[in-house]
Amino acid sequence: MLTLLPALLVLLGIPFVLQWNRRTLYRSVAFSMLLSGAYFVMDAIVTYIATYGYIDAVLAAWLPMFLFGPVAASLVHRIGT
């Protein structure tokens, strides 16, 4: 899972950073950082829940990837070429 994490975070951030409008650049970078932070918060929450046995550890390891992967794919899809 950790080998896919950098690729997922890049895919989450690239669509926002590639908007070259100077007015929205800082907002785009901030939103990209917010999404990355949300990933780590989700990872911490599911790890905490898995520690107490409410969900399986394997599901806890992959759940943030399954939730943020489609978001990253849809954001990359909207990049204009």
Backbone torsions as a table, in degrees:
resi	resn	phi	psi	omega
1	MET	NA	-38.3	-178.1
2	LEU	-67.1	-22.5	178.2
3	THR	-74.9	-23.6	178.3
4	LEU	-88.1	-17.7	-176.3
5	LEU	-59.5	-48.3	179.1
6	PRO	-61.2	-38.6	179.0
7	ALA	-65.2	-41.3	179.1
8	LEU	-64.8	-42.2	179.5
9	LEU	-66.8	-35.4	175.4
10	VAL	-66.3	-42.6	179.2
11	LEU	-66.4	-29.1	175.7
12	LEU	-72.9	-34.2	-173.6
13	GLY	-91.5	-30.9	-174.6
14	ILE	-57.8	-44.9	-178.4
15	PRO	-60.1	-29.8	-179.6
16	PHE	-81.4	-36.1	-177.2
17	VAL	-75.8	-27.0	-178.6
18	LEU	-76.3	-0.7	174.1
19	GLN	-82.8	107.2	-170.9
20	TRP	-87.6	20.0	175.0
21	ASN	-79.3	122.8	-173.7
22	ARG	-63.2	-32.4	-179.0
23	ARG	-67.6	-34.9	-175.8
24	THR	-101.3	3.4	-177.8
25	LEU	-64.3	-47.0	-179.5
26	TYR	-66.6	-37.1	177.0
27	ARG	-65.9	-39.7	179.4
28	SER	-66.6	-42.2	177.9
29	VAL	-65.3	-40.8	178.8
30	ALA	-64.0	-41.8	179.2
31	PHE	-67.4	-36.5	176.4
32	SER	-63.3	-42.5	177.6
33	MET	-67.1	-35.1	177.4
34	LEU	-64.2	-42.8	176.9
35	LEU	-64.1	-40.7	177.8
36	SER	-64.8	-41.0	176.5
37	GLY	-64.6	-37.4	177.9
38	ALA	-63.9	-35.4	176.8
39	TYR	-61.5	-47.0	-177.4
40	PHE	-68.9	-34.0	175.3
41	VAL	-65.5	-43.9	177.8
42	MET	-62.3	-39.8	178.2
43	ASP	-63.0	-42.3	179.0
44	ALA	-66.3	-38.5	-179.4
45	ILE	-66.2	-48.2	-178.4
46	VAL	-70.0	-29.7	174.5
47	THR	-66.2	-41.4	177.4
48	TYR	-63.1	-43.4	179.9
49	ILE	-65.8	-39.0	179.8
50	ALA	-69.7	-28.7	178.6
51	THR	-61.2	-36.2	179.8
52	TYR	-90.3	4.4	172.2
53	GLY	82.8	13.7	179.2
54	TYR	-74.3	-32.4	174.1
55	ILE	-131.3	160.7	-179.8
56	ASP	-68.4	148.2	-178.1
57	ALA	-65.5	-35.8	179.0
58	VAL	-66.5	-41.5	176.5
59	LEU	-63.9	-39.3	178.7
60	ALA	-64.6	-34.1	179.6
61	ALA	-70.8	-35.0	-175.0
62	TRP	-98.9	-14.4	-175.3
63	LEU	-59.9	-45.4	176.8
64	PRO	-61.9	-34.6	178.4
65	MET	-67.0	-39.9	179.0
66	PHE	-70.0	-29.0	179.8
67	LEU	-82.8	-40.3	-176.6
68	PHE	-91.6	-15.6	177.6
69	GLY	-62.4	-50.3	177.0
70	PRO	-63.6	-32.6	176.8
71	VAL	-64.1	-44.9	178.7
72	ALA	-63.7	-41.0	179.8
73	ALA	-64.1	-40.7	179.7
74	SER	-70.3	-34.6	177.6
75	LEU	-68.9	-39.1	177.8
76	VAL	-67.5	-34.3	180.0
77	HIS	-64.9	-29.3	-177.1
78	ARG	-85.5	-1.1	177.4
79	ILE	-66.5	128.6	177.3
80	GLY	-79.4	142.3	178.9
81	THR	-104.0	NA	NA
